[in-house]
Amino acid sequence: MNHTLNPSADRTGVSPTWPRIAGMPLPAFALMVVILLMAIYTDTLPAGMIGGLLVMMILGEALGFIGDRLPIVRTYLGGGAILAIFGAATLMYFPVMPGSVETTITDFMKDGGFLNFYIAALITGSILGMDPKALVQIGTRYFVPILGAVAGAVVLAALVGLLVGFSISDAVLVITLPILGGGMGAGAVPMSQVYEQLLGQSAGYYISLLVPALALGNVFAIVVASLLSKLGERYPHLTGNGQIMAGVELEENQSRLDIGAMGIGVMMALSFYVSGQLLGQLVPLHPYALMIILVAVFKISGLVPDTLSDAASQWYGFVARNWTFALLFGIGVAYTDLGTVLEALTPTYVMIVFAVVAGATLGAGLLGKVVGFYPIESAITAGLCMANMGGTGDVAVLSAARRMQLMPFAQISSRLGGALILLMAGTGIPLLL
């Protein structure tokens, strides 16, 4: 008699239908959770990558699984993406987790460079996986919706600010520009230094004013991204379902899975990232922006063989599939201060921040439509990815919108768009005083 080996089958020969989390049956995942919690609360969790990545992957996948199944959270608030971020921030805020866990994850995310590692894979793989003609068609028009996002955010925030008793200078300088500025490191920090030089107070004083706007704007951007995704399901003519431009298909790579190729993809992603860092010593642009330009130039000029493009695309697919919830959990721990968000929740402040995000969304969507983009994809990339917290916000927004393949355009908004905002802050302050 022939027997089929099936270790998951019970004594009747029928496999139990366990829910699957992170691709594995619930009992196996639950056992890993127990082991992790024992290590955390007996203070035996290894420091560095092993401990940090294990916590981020297991708890990130658990929160993502729950968030994608909670009715209101799933439909209107970003699902697993927002629960992974703010669930992690809540665990640290109260705190449920020991301080050593927060230190381990923060060190891994920042000093260990895991965020950069993740984004480098997405930028390299997604750009090299594009058709070069499509890349040219989209890239030459992309700054139009970015300018639309800036104009929409400034106008709507100024109008709402006047209605609730804010001056135009406060609504624009203290709230709008920080939200559009490309995050903390590339936006709020250098912007506070610009304000220090032009307005007289210390940079630390201005940071304390800018950070709440940044944090709250990021929350609204994630939520609106989820709502735009649902809007696209209801009105299909407004969206390309991840394609940014009508008539230009950005097809996902369908090459045969090759484990060796993914190793090549790792080296390519890191090499392009380091190249951006090197160019950043010579060119006054953010290294991510230079990396995007460099990868695009190599792709358009045909300097990357198809085998290497396939390798980069496969590595991008592995990273996006396996580490997105882990990264979102890490963002919640290392980059999201729940106390700062809660302190900003005054009605007038919330109204102006929402006006910034709404104005950026509408401006980018409308002008994107004018140049041939799908309004929803344009609003998400050129609008919401201008209004979030830079690289961390880009991951959260695109994850909530279920459009991770748009990462290169999100990064253009965060980096080159953020540089545009810094220029506006430096030249526009005298006009608003």
PyMOL commands that set and color helices and strands:
alter all, ss='L'
color gray80, all
select helices_A, chain A and resi 26-41+48-67+71-76+80-93+99-109+114-128+132-139+143-163+168-180+184-199+203-234+236-238+259-280+287-300+306-334+338-343+347-370+375-384+391-401+404-432
alter helices_A, ss='H'
color red, helices_A
select strands_A, chain A and resi 20-21+24-25
alter strands_A, ss='S'
color yellow, strands_A
deselect
rebuild
show_as cartoon
